[in-house]
Amino acid sequence: MRPMRYLYAATLLVLAVCSCKKDDVIYAPPTTPSHEDNRMMKEMHEMMRMMDTMNMSGDPDTHFAKMMKMHHKGAINMSKIITSEGKNSFIKSMADKMITSQTKEISELDSFLINHVSHAENKEFNMKMETSMMKMHKNADLQYLNGDLDHDFATLMIQHHQSAVEMADLVIHYGHETVIANMAAKMKEDQEKEIGELQDWLLK
C-alpha cells in the first residue's frame, strides 16, 4: 500500500506544478509600452520641458499667456501627428479642430503680450501654477498608452486639457485683465466639452 501512497502524492505534486504554470501564463500582466518610446508622450514631454524652462516672471495675466502659448503649441504638435497619421475619423476631426482653434488663440495671446503692461508679480499664483504643472506631469505619466496613435492622443489630450482648465481657473481668480479672463473662460468651456467627447470615444 505504501508505494501506492507515494504514487498518489507524486501525482498530486505534478498536477499542482502544472496548475501553477498554467495560471502563470493566463494571469501574467500585459506588458505596457514604454512611455519614452511613445510618440504622443514624447510630444507631451517636450512641451513640459519647454514650459519648465520658460521665464515666468510677471503678473498672473502675463504668466498665463506665456504658459498657455506653449501649452497650445504642444497640443498642436500632437494634433498634427493625428491629422497626418491617425486612423479614426472622429479623432482626426477633433485634432483638426484643435489646430484651428488653438492657433487662433496663440495669435490672440501674442497680441495681448505685445500690448500688455504687467502688474505686480503674484507669488501665490505662480506657486499654484507650478503645482498645476507638476500635477499634469504626474497624471500624464500615469496613463496607460498602447501605441495606437488615436487612443494615446485621446488619453493624453484629456490630461492636457484638464491642466488647461486648472490654469484658466487660476487666472480668472488671480488675474487683472478682462480680455484674459474672457479668453480663459472660453478656453475652459471649449476644453471641458472636448474632454467629455474624448472620454465618450474612449469608452465606446
NORJO-V893249 format. One record per residue. N is the residue number from 0. PSI is psi in radians with two decimals (none if undefined). D_LAST is the distance of its C-alpha to the last C-alpha in whole Angstrom. Layout:
n	psi	d_last
N	PSI	D_LAST
N	PSI	D_LAST
This chain:
n	psi	d_last
0	-0.55	62
1	-0.76	61
2	-0.63	60
3	-0.64	57
4	-0.76	56
5	-0.73	55
6	-0.72	54
7	-0.76	51
8	-0.72	51
9	-0.67	50
10	-0.75	48
11	-0.70	45
12	-0.77	45
13	-0.77	44
14	-0.70	41
15	-0.76	40
16	-0.78	40
17	-0.71	38
18	-0.74	36
19	-0.72	35
20	-0.70	35
21	-0.78	32
22	-0.69	30
23	-0.69	30
24	-0.76	29
25	-0.72	26
26	0.15	25
27	2.27	26
28	2.53	23
29	2.65	21
30	2.14	23
31	2.26	21
32	2.51	22
33	2.29	25
34	-0.61	24
35	-0.41	27
36	-0.02	26
37	2.25	23
38	-0.72	23
39	-0.70	21
40	-0.61	23
41	-0.71	26
42	-0.70	26
43	-0.80	25
44	-0.66	28
45	-0.73	30
46	-0.79	29
47	-0.70	30
48	-0.76	33
49	-0.70	34
50	-0.63	33
51	-0.47	35
52	-0.07	38
53	2.56	39
54	1.97	42
55	0.39	40
56	2.62	44
57	3.12	44
58	2.99	43
59	-0.68	39
60	-0.76	39
61	-0.81	40
62	-0.86	38
63	-0.80	35
64	-0.75	35
65	-0.79	36
66	-0.74	33
67	-0.55	31
68	-0.85	32
69	-0.66	31
70	-0.80	28
71	-0.69	27
72	-0.65	29
73	-0.77	26
74	-0.68	23
75	-0.75	25
76	-0.72	26
77	-0.70	22
78	-0.62	21
79	-0.58	24
80	-0.73	23
81	-0.76	19
82	-0.45	21
83	-0.48	23
84	-0.14	21
85	2.75	18
86	-0.50	16
87	2.23	13
88	-0.64	14
89	-0.80	12
90	-0.65	13
91	-0.67	16
92	-0.64	17
93	-0.78	16
94	-0.73	19
95	-0.71	21
96	-0.70	21
97	-0.72	22
98	-0.81	24
99	-0.88	26
100	-0.70	26
101	-0.44	27
102	-0.73	30
103	-0.74	31
104	-0.60	31
105	-0.74	33
106	-0.71	35
107	-0.67	36
108	-0.66	36
109	-0.79	39
110	-0.69	41
111	-0.80	40
112	-0.60	42
113	-0.67	44
114	-0.12	46
115	2.34	45
116	2.03	48
117	2.53	46
118	-3.05	47
119	2.59	48
120	2.47	45
121	1.85	44
122	-0.58	43
123	-0.74	41
124	-0.83	38
125	-0.70	39
126	-0.73	38
127	-0.59	35
128	-0.73	34
129	-0.71	34
130	-0.71	33
131	-0.70	30
132	-0.72	30
133	-0.66	30
134	-0.73	27
135	-0.74	25
136	-0.91	27
137	-0.80	26
138	-0.67	22
139	-0.76	21
140	-0.29	23
141	-0.16	21
142	2.57	18
143	2.12	17
144	2.37	17
145	0.09	16
146	-0.21	18
147	2.14	15
148	-0.78	16
149	-0.81	13
150	-0.83	12
151	-0.62	15
152	-0.85	16
153	-0.75	13
154	-0.84	13
155	-0.53	17
156	-0.51	17
157	-0.80	16
158	-0.72	19
159	-0.84	21
160	-0.66	20
161	-0.63	21
162	-0.63	24
163	-0.67	25
164	-0.75	25
165	-0.73	27
166	-0.71	29
167	-0.75	29
168	-0.69	30
169	-0.79	33
170	-0.53	35
171	-0.66	34
172	-0.75	36
173	-0.31	39
174	2.98	39
175	-0.46	42
176	2.23	41
177	-0.67	40
178	-0.69	38
179	-0.69	36
180	-0.71	35
181	-0.72	34
182	-0.76	32
183	-0.71	30
184	-0.70	29
185	-0.74	28
186	-0.78	26
187	-0.81	25
188	-0.84	23
189	-0.76	22
190	-0.53	20
191	-0.66	19
192	-0.77	17
193	-0.60	16
194	-0.82	15
195	-0.73	13
196	-0.72	11
197	-0.69	10
198	-0.77	9
199	-0.71	6
200	-0.74	5
201	-0.52	6
202	-0.14	4
203	none	0
